[in-house]
Amino acid sequence: MKKIKILTIILAVVLIIMVGFFGVYTQVQNRMENQLKDYSYAMDLKGTRNIILSVNEDSKTLIKDAEGKEVEDADNLTDEEIAEKGYVKEEVPYNKEEVKTQDNYKKSKEIIENRLKQIGVDNYILRFNETSGTVALEVTENEQVSDISNIITTTGEFEIKDSETDEELLNNDKIKSATVTSDQTEEGMTIYLQLELNEEGSKKIEEIKSSIASQNSNDKEKEDESNNTEDETKTETENETTNSSSEEETQEGEEEEANESEEDSEESTEKTGKVTFDSQEIGEISFLEQNNPQKIRIAIGSQSTNTTTINQNANEASYIAFMINTKNLPIVYEVTGNQYILSDITNNELQIAMYIALGIIALGIVILIFKYKLSGLLVAISYIGFIASFGLVIRYTNVILSIEGFLAIGIVLILSYLLIMNLLKKSYKMETYKEFLIKILPIIVLSIVFCFVNWVPMSSFGMILFWGIILLAIYNMLITSNLIKIKEGKDK
């Protein structure tokens, strides 16, 4: 029975070792991918990406018609064609002078920081020039860098304009939050951007719907008056006309006119809005279909049964929703610098350090086995399991690995080794844990203090040390101590 217990614990430890050191792989399309979260490295190990954002001082060319409305799809028109159509070119700065203020610069910095926080970027340095509005971002080089660059430079200006008059109806200031929803039918799936409006936005939707209802009422009255006139005309015509074939032709003509009048009335009540994101049209909204003035839905892309198309629409809707929720930048920025700076520590230096650490761990394991025989072997297996568990904890507690963090890992491994040596010498006793924790109390306090230091090297050291001490206490109590107790019981 005791052999079964020991074997069960050892198998559990081996499983932890396999997962911690080798990962968990599943098939994704035509390749196998490790499903474990990657380690987060500090800039001193991974290298740094420096991104410089400057206030855009350029202008954009708009082509407007005689009524002052912007002409869409006019980029390919020649100057002669523009003149023939009566259009006018107008140079509009991306940032007007009145928006280039210190308040807007500070607001832009806060929005950029919030966006970085929302996507889980913790290890970065953001420098800000209050006079020029220039933003300098230093972030760890990884596969997320291209996404970061897009996210911090996207203005995020969302607008809904009247399709006929080009009047702005809704913008970011009238939106409380944005989410992504979908509708599934037999014909396919439609992805929607759902907007929850604030009080001002809700009032605007109510005004639009009220205007539509008023227009419907006016159209109905005109239609009734038209029908009454037609009825009177029809009566007079019937009295004056005796030819039956003429009556049929007249009636058919009247029915066609009535149908045309009804169709014109329906068209006049339709009110749509053009939806744009950073001046790019992304869809259209029909206000007649919006039943709730507090929430409106906008279809992103077309209805589809194709998985790739659905995912693309969903990703686009999610990106727009993210930008709306994190607010739009009051300043239009451009990237004027994007440079990768290599780490001072080379891969060869890291490999040498890793080999030295592995050699020390292997020597410690040999000492355990040589000195304590079977008990030492069991504890050695448990110690390797602890190292694997420690790696998993570092992955999933969002701890950033820096050079100082590796020093903390070394301290934790040494402390865990000293603890299991005490357990082997004194046998398993709760007093052993109490004595050990009291001895390392200064280290525990130091780790907690460093956790709150707003500097990555020190916070990395403190967080790794903190989680390591918690893990060594729990893991060795559950695994190592039980192995020793069962082994001692077996020897007796």
Secondary structure, DSSP 8 states (H G I E B T S, - for coil): -HHHHHHHHHHHHHHHHHHHHH--EEEETTEEEE-S---EE-HHHH-EEEEEEEE---EEEEEE-TTS-B-TT-TT--HHHHHHTT-EEEEEESS-GGG-SHHHHHHHHHHHHHHHHHTT--SEEEEE-TTT--EEEEEE-STTHHHHHHHHH----EEEEETTT--EEEEGGGEEEEEEEEEEETTEEEEEEEEEE-HHHHHHHHHHHHHHHHHHHHHHHHHHHHHHHHHHHHHHHHHH---HHHHHHHHHHHHHHHHHHHHHHHHHH--EEEEEETTEEEEEEEGGG---TTEEEEEEEEEE--HHHHHHHHHHHHHHHHHHHT---SS-EEEEEEEEE--SS-HHHHHHHHHHHHHHHHHHHHHHHHHHHHHHHHHHHHHHHHHHHHHHHHHHTT-EE-HHHHHHHHHHHHHHHHHHHHHHHH-S-HHHHHHHHHHTHHHHHHHHHHHT-SSHHHHHHHHHHHHHHHHHHHHIIIIIHHHHHHHHHHH-
